[in-house]
Amino acid sequence: MYAVIKSGGKQHRVTTDEVLNVELLKSEVGETITFDDVLMVVDGDSVKIGQPVVEGATVEAEVVEHGRGKKIRIVKHKRRKHYHKEQGHRQWYTKLRIKSITA
C-alpha cells in the first residue's frame, strides 16, 4: 500500500515505515503530523484518485529530525565581460517517518 501526498508544494510517494525529507515544517521532534492532502491511495488492485484530494484519506508521520541539506553552488559567469559570481545555498528540511496510511 502506498499513497501520494502533497507537502511544501511537492508531491511525495510514501509507504509505511518509510523515511523521507520534506520542506521544513513547523513542528517539534517526536511530534506526530497528519497529512490530509492525500492525492492518491493504492492498495493492491484498489486505486483511489482524488479530485483534487481523496476524501477521508490521511497519512500519519512522526518528525525524526530537522536539518540542512548539502550545499548547492550557484555559479554565474559571462566570458570576456569580467563578470563572475558565486553563491551557495543549503535548504532546510524535516525528516519524517511514515507511521500509517488510512484510506
MARSE-779613 format. One line per field, with one value per atom (N, C-alpha, C): residue number from 1; x negated, y negated, z negated; atom name. Coordinates in nm, 4 decimals, padded with zeros to 6 digits, m for minus. Layout:
N
i: NUM, ... .
east: X, ... .
north: Y, ... .
up: Z, ... .
at: CA, ... .
//
This chain:
103
i: 1, 1, 1, 2, 2, 2, 3, 3, 3, 4, 4, 4, 5, 5, 5, 6, 6, 6, 7, 7, 7, 8, 8, 8, 9, 9, 9, 10, 10, 10, 11, 11, 11, 12, 12, 12, 13, 13, 13, 14, 14, 14, 15, 15, 15, 16, 16, 16, 17, 17, 17, 18, 18, 18, 19, 19, 19, 20, 20, 20, 21, 21, 21, 22, 22, 22, 23, 23, 23, 24, 24, 24, 25, 25, 25, 26, 26, 26, 27, 27, 27, 28, 28, 28, 29, 29, 29, 30, 30, 30, 31, 31, 31, 32, 32, 32, 33, 33, 33, 34, 34, 34, 35, 35, 35, 36, 36, 36, 37, 37, 37, 38, 38, 38, 39, 39, 39, 40, 40, 40, 41, 41, 41, 42, 42, 42, 43, 43, 43, 44, 44, 44, 45, 45, 45, 46, 46, 46, 47, 47, 47, 48, 48, 48, 49, 49, 49, 50, 50, 50, 51, 51, 51, 52, 52, 52, 53, 53, 53, 54, 54, 54, 55, 55, 55, 56, 56, 56, 57, 57, 57, 58, 58, 58, 59, 59, 59, 60, 60, 60, 61, 61, 61, 62, 62, 62, 63, 63, 63, 64, 64, 64, 65, 65, 65, 66, 66, 66, 67, 67, 67, 68, 68, 68, 69, 69, 69, 70, 70, 70, 71, 71, 71, 72, 72, 72, 73, 73, 73, 74, 74, 74, 75, 75, 75, 76, 76, 76, 77, 77, 77, 78, 78, 78, 79, 79, 79, 80, 80, 80, 81, 81, 81, 82, 82, 82, 83, 83, 83, 84, 84, 84, 85, 85, 85, 86, 86, 86, 87, 87, 87, 88, 88, 88, 89, 89, 89, 90, 90, 90, 91, 91, 91, 92, 92, 92, 93, 93, 93, 94, 94, 94, 95, 95, 95, 96, 96, 96, 97, 97, 97, 98, 98, 98, 99, 99, 99, 100, 100, 100, 101, 101, 101, 102, 102, 102, 103, 103, 103 .
east: m00.0846, 00.0000, m00.0885, m00.0565, m00.1280, m00.0311, m00.0791, 00.0027, m00.0849, m00.0206, m00.0886, m00.0344, m00.1263, m00.0853, m00.1461, m00.0891, m00.1384, m00.1909, m00.3174, m00.3774, m00.4817, m00.4713, m00.5688, m00.5703, m00.4545, m00.4470, m00.5000, m00.5332, m00.5851, m00.4966, m00.5033, m00.4300, m00.5287, m00.4932, m00.5800, m00.5023, m00.5649, m00.5079, m00.5610, m00.4713, m00.5134, m00.4531, m00.5283, m00.4810, m00.4995, m00.4405, m00.4513, m00.5953, m00.6419, m00.7778, m00.8864, m00.8496, m00.9482, m00.9964, m01.1228, m01.1807, m01.2094, m01.1584, m01.1813, m01.2006, m01.2640, m01.2871, m01.1853, m01.1214, m01.0283, m01.0737, m01.0102, m01.0404, m01.0167, m01.0850, m01.0795, m00.9359, m00.8976, m00.7659, m00.7824, m00.6895, m00.6961, m00.6364, m00.7193, m00.6767, m00.7987, m00.7744, m00.8823, m00.9228, m01.0460, m01.0945, m01.0158, m00.9691, m00.8890, m00.7401, m00.6996, m00.5582, m00.5007, m00.3705, m00.3026, m00.2272, m00.2470, m00.1828, m00.0840, 00.0329, 00.1314, 00.1451, 00.1249, 00.1403, 00.2798, 00.3581, 00.4911, 00.4905, 00.3817, 00.3699, 00.3163, 00.4002, 00.3631, 00.4219, 00.3364, 00.3804, 00.4198, 00.3570, 00.3864, 00.3514, 00.4320, 00.4052, 00.4170, 00.3127, 00.3115, 00.2946, 00.3900, 00.3843, 00.4091, 00.3012, 00.3147, 00.3754, 00.4940, 00.5628, 00.6565, 00.6796, 00.7687, 00.6927, 00.7355, 00.6721, 00.7767, 00.7472, 00.8358, 00.7614, 00.8153, 00.7543, 00.8454, 00.7888, 00.8671, 00.8900, 00.9915, 01.0216, 01.0445, 00.9490, 00.8048, 00.7511, 00.8249, 00.7757, 00.8742, 00.8240, 00.9086, 00.9807, 01.1127, 01.1934, 01.1708, 01.1409, 01.1255, 00.9899, 00.9018, 00.7701, 00.6725, 00.5922, 00.4919, 00.3636, 00.2541, 00.1232, 00.0644, 00.0253, m00.0356, m00.1851, m00.2612, m00.4069, m00.4618, m00.5783, m00.6469, m00.7694, m00.7916, m00.9067, m01.0306, m01.1304, m01.2524, m01.3566, m01.3779, m01.4765, m01.4556, m01.5212, m01.5292, m01.6764, m01.7015, m01.8402, m01.8514, m01.9739, m02.0009, m02.0668, m02.0306, m02.0830, m02.2241, m02.2746, m02.4078, m02.4086, m02.5262, m02.5381, m02.5269, m02.4479, m02.4343, m02.5087, m02.5978, m02.6759, m02.6128, m02.5929, m02.5382, m02.6511, m02.6847, m02.7936, m02.7373, m02.7579, m02.7182, m02.8444, m02.8594, m02.9825, m02.9506, m03.0041, m02.9930, m03.1345, m03.1648, m03.3007, m03.3329, m03.4555, m03.5112, m03.4428, m03.3651, m03.2938, m03.3341, m03.4314, m03.4771, m03.3619, m03.2750, m03.1624, m03.1700, m03.1827, m03.1854, m03.1268, m03.0236, m02.9562, m02.9311, m02.9639, m02.9390, m02.8510, m02.7640, m02.6725, m02.6460, m02.6190, m02.5868, m02.4526, m02.3907, m02.2598, m02.2461, m02.1939, m02.1622, m02.0164, m01.9373, m01.7931, m01.7614, m01.6745, m01.6280, m01.5303, m01.5307, m01.4383, m01.3914, m01.2836, m01.2324, m01.2308, m01.2910, m01.2935, m01.1743, m01.0923, m00.9708, m00.9784, m00.9153, m00.8951, m00.7448, m00.7022, m00.5603, m00.5117, m00.4103, m00.3591, m00.2418, m00.1462, m00.0297, 00.0348, 00.1033, 00.1798, 00.3206, 00.4196, 00.5586, 00.6337, 00.7175, 00.7883, 00.9271 .
north: 00.1178, 00.0000, m00.1233, m00.2185, m00.3454, m00.4580, m00.5797, m00.6983, m00.8084, m00.9042, m01.0231, m01.1410, m01.2112, m01.3249, m01.4529, m01.5651, m01.6960, m01.7677, m01.8130, m01.8848, m01.9806, m02.1054, m02.2047, m02.2311, m02.2174, m02.2421, m02.1278, m02.0160, m01.8994, m01.7794, m01.6785, m01.5554, m01.4452, m01.3622, m01.2556, m01.1241, m01.0183, m00.8837, m00.8183, m00.7789, m00.7278, m00.5908, m00.5099, m00.3810, m00.3791, m00.2815, m00.2716, m00.2410, m00.3014, m00.2878, m00.3478, m00.4279, m00.4945, m00.6220, m00.6562, m00.7797, m00.8704, m00.9946, m01.0860, m01.2273, m01.3087, m01.4501, m01.5339, m01.6267, m01.7214, m01.8623, m01.9617, m02.1001, m02.1217, m02.2189, m02.2433, m02.2650, m02.1892, m02.2010, m02.2544, m02.3371, m02.3944, m02.2954, m02.2043, m02.1060, m02.0572, m02.0009, m01.9549, m01.8120, m01.7754, m01.6397, m01.5454, m01.4340, m01.3373, m01.3592, m01.4714, m01.5043, m01.4264, m01.3974, m01.3274, m01.4287, m01.4195, m01.5100, m01.4286, m01.4855, m01.4205, m01.4993, m01.4311, m01.4925, m01.4597, m01.5633, m01.5449, m01.5633, m01.6189, m01.6391, m01.5119, m01.4076, m01.2803, m01.2802, m01.2749, m01.2850, m01.1507, m01.0407, m00.9086, m00.8030, m00.6972, m00.5840, m00.4578, m00.3722, m00.2459, m00.1334, m00.0383, 00.0791, 00.2019, 00.2621, 00.3768, 00.3340, 00.3893, 00.3526, 00.2345, 00.1954, 00.0835, m00.0483, m00.1343, m00.2642, m00.3725, m00.4648, m00.5780, m00.7050, m00.7782, m00.9020, m01.0169, m01.1170, m01.2301, m01.3353, m01.4175, m01.5276, m01.6535, m01.7246, m01.7000, m01.6091, m01.5877, m01.5014, m01.3874, m01.2774, m01.1630, m01.1936, m01.1843, m01.2156, m01.1102, m01.1561, m01.0666, m00.9989, m01.0194, m00.9562, m01.0447, m00.9818, m01.0543, m00.9736, m01.0440, m00.9820, m01.0407, m00.9544, m00.9990, m00.9766, m01.0779, m01.0709, m01.1266, m01.0753, m01.1217, m01.2017, m01.3166, m01.4005, m01.3381, m01.3047, m01.2424, m01.3482, m01.4422, m01.5476, m01.6622, m01.7739, m01.8882, m01.9032, m01.9520, m01.9695, m02.0515, m02.0556, m02.1276, m02.0333, m02.0473, m01.9609, m01.9991, m01.9271, m01.9560, m02.0929, m02.1540, m02.2858, m02.2742, m02.3630, m02.3748, m02.5003, m02.4874, m02.6015, m02.6594, m02.7901, m02.8622, m02.9470, m02.9252, m02.9990, m03.0687, m03.2001, m03.2791, m03.3378, m03.3261, m03.3713, m03.4155, m03.5298, m03.5762, m03.5954, m03.5288, m03.5345, m03.6716, m03.7108, m03.8364, m03.9611, m03.9520, m04.0679, m04.0976, m04.0267, m04.0444, m04.0272, m03.9312, m03.9040, m03.7597, m03.7419, m03.6080, m03.6203, m03.5410, m03.5486, m03.4071, m03.3827, m03.2528, m03.2706, m03.1736, m03.1783, m03.0353, m03.0164, m02.8844, m02.8871, m02.7697, m02.7600, m02.6238, m02.6221, m02.4974, m02.5036, m02.4086, m02.4085, m02.3377, m02.3966, m02.3330, m02.2217, m02.1134, m02.0029, m01.9460, m01.8695, m01.7934, m01.6475, m01.5618, m01.4186, m01.3548, m01.2813, m01.2192, m01.0677, m00.9973, m00.8522, m00.8298, m00.7665, m00.7428, m00.6304, m00.6600, m00.5616, m00.4829, m00.5498, m00.4774, m00.5517, m00.4728, m00.5274, m00.4718, m00.5614, m00.5193, m00.5748, m00.4882, m00.5292, m00.5727 .
up: 00.0000, 00.0000, 00.0000, 00.0866, 00.0876, 00.1172, 00.0900, 00.1114, 00.1693, 00.2330, 00.2834, 00.2039, 00.1334, 00.0515, 00.1075, 00.0655, 00.1073, m00.0157, m00.0091, m00.1208, m00.0670, m00.1033, m00.0615, 00.0874, 00.1528, 00.2960, 00.3803, 00.3176, 00.3888, 00.3589, 00.4449, 00.4240, 00.3886, 00.2894, 00.2428, 00.2440, 00.2973, 00.2924, 00.1660, 00.0746, m00.0552, m00.0813, m00.1571, m00.2055, m00.3568, m00.4226, m00.5675, m00.6071, m00.7167, m00.7721, m00.6824, m00.5860, m00.5004, m00.5689, m00.5468, m00.5990, m00.4798, m00.4843, m00.3728, m00.4235, m00.3399, m00.3691, m00.2939, m00.3663, m00.3050, m00.3413, m00.2814, m00.3161, m00.4652, m00.5227, m00.6661, m00.7144, m00.8173, m00.8790, m01.0208, m01.0642, m01.1980, m01.2977, m01.3477, m01.4458, m01.5228, m01.6399, m01.7259, m01.6901, m01.7246, m01.7025, m01.7928, m01.7359, m01.8098, m01.7964, m01.7403, m01.7237, m01.6054, m01.6104, m01.5018, m01.4163, m01.2851, m01.1893, m01.1063, m01.0784, m00.9932, m00.8634, m00.7514, m00.6190, m00.5674, m00.5392, m00.4828, m00.3311, m00.2767, m00.1322, m00.0671, m00.0636, m00.0022, 00.1381, 00.2384, 00.3774, 00.4364, 00.3864, 00.4400, 00.3358, 00.3288, 00.2411, 00.3246, 00.3187, 00.3933, 00.2931, 00.2941, 00.2073, 00.2943, 00.3433, 00.4328, 00.5652, 00.5973, 00.7217, 00.7028, 00.5785, 00.5488, 00.5595, 00.6504, 00.6704, 00.6488, 00.5561, 00.5316, 00.5693, 00.6653, 00.7117, 00.6715, 00.6071, 00.5592, 00.6651, 00.6395, 00.7298, 00.6489, 00.5952, 00.6020, 00.4926, 00.3807, 00.2742, 00.2504, 00.1930, 00.1604, 00.0292, 00.0311, m00.0872, m00.1955, m00.3158, m00.4289, m00.4399, m00.3464, m00.3498, m00.4271, m00.5125, m00.5893, m00.5944, m00.6134, m00.6317, m00.7592, m00.8522, m00.9768, m00.9705, m01.0142, m01.0113, m01.1414, m01.1813, m01.3007, m01.2586, m01.3231, m01.2932, m01.3582, m01.2755, m01.3256, m01.3585, m01.2645, m01.2881, m01.1905, m01.2202, m01.1298, m01.0922, m00.9719, m00.9316, m00.8061, m00.7533, m00.6297, m00.5312, m00.4053, m00.3008, m00.2601, m00.1589, m00.1068, m00.0398, m00.0353, 00.0261, 00.1778, 00.2337, 00.3790, 00.4198, 00.5152, 00.5613, 00.6873, 00.6850, 00.7991, 00.8564, 00.9830, 01.0473, 01.1700, 01.1751, 01.2919, 01.3520, 01.4827, 01.5479, 01.6900, 01.7282, 01.8672, 01.9201, 02.0285, 02.0802, 02.1398, 02.1205, 02.1729, 02.1173, 02.0124, 01.9585, 01.8145, 01.7600, 01.6224, 01.5234, 01.5533, 01.4638, 01.4177, 01.2875, 01.2282, 01.0880, 01.0614, 00.9329, 00.8823, 00.7560, 00.6952, 00.5731, 00.5515, 00.4395, 00.3945, 00.2658, 00.2136, 00.1435, 00.1341, 00.0697, 00.0041, m00.1195, m00.1882, m00.2301, m00.1811, m00.2063, m00.3374, m00.4187, m00.5408, m00.5065, m00.5852, m00.5629, m00.6959, m00.6898, m00.8030, m00.7623, m00.8422, m00.8144, m00.8844, m00.8067, m00.8578, m00.8447, m00.9398, m00.9298, m00.9182, m00.8101, m00.7867, m00.8781, m00.9604, m01.0561, m00.9999, m00.9376, m00.8872, m00.7710, m00.6864, m00.5748, m00.5886, m00.5961, m00.6039, m00.4839, m00.4248, m00.3039, m00.3359 .
at: N, CA, C, N, CA, C, N, CA, C, N, CA, C, N, CA, C, N, CA, C, N, CA, C, N, CA, C, N, CA, C, N, CA, C, N, CA, C, N, CA, C, N, CA, C, N, CA, C, N, CA, C, N, CA, C, N, CA, C, N, CA, C, N, CA, C, N, CA, C, N, CA, C, N, CA, C, N, CA, C, N, CA, C, N, CA, C, N, CA, C, N, CA, C, N, CA, C, N, CA, C, N, CA, C, N, CA, C, N, CA, C, N, CA, C, N, CA, C, N, CA, C, N, CA, C, N, CA, C, N, CA, C, N, CA, C, N, CA, C, N, CA, C, N, CA, C, N, CA, C, N, CA, C, N, CA, C, N, CA, C, N, CA, C, N, CA, C, N, CA, C, N, CA, C, N, CA, C, N, CA, C, N, CA, C, N, CA, C, N, CA, C, N, CA, C, N, CA, C, N, CA, C, N, CA, C, N, CA, C, N, CA, C, N, CA, C, N, CA, C, N, CA, C, N, CA, C, N, CA, C, N, CA, C, N, CA, C, N, CA, C, N, CA, C, N, CA, C, N, CA, C, N, CA, C, N, CA, C, N, CA, C, N, CA, C, N, CA, C, N, CA, C, N, CA, C, N, CA, C, N, CA, C, N, CA, C, N, CA, C, N, CA, C, N, CA, C, N, CA, C, N, CA, C, N, CA, C, N, CA, C, N, CA, C, N, CA, C, N, CA, C, N, CA, C, N, CA, C, N, CA, C, N, CA, C, N, CA, C, N, CA, C, N, CA, C, N, CA, C, N, CA, C, N, CA, C, N, CA, C .
//
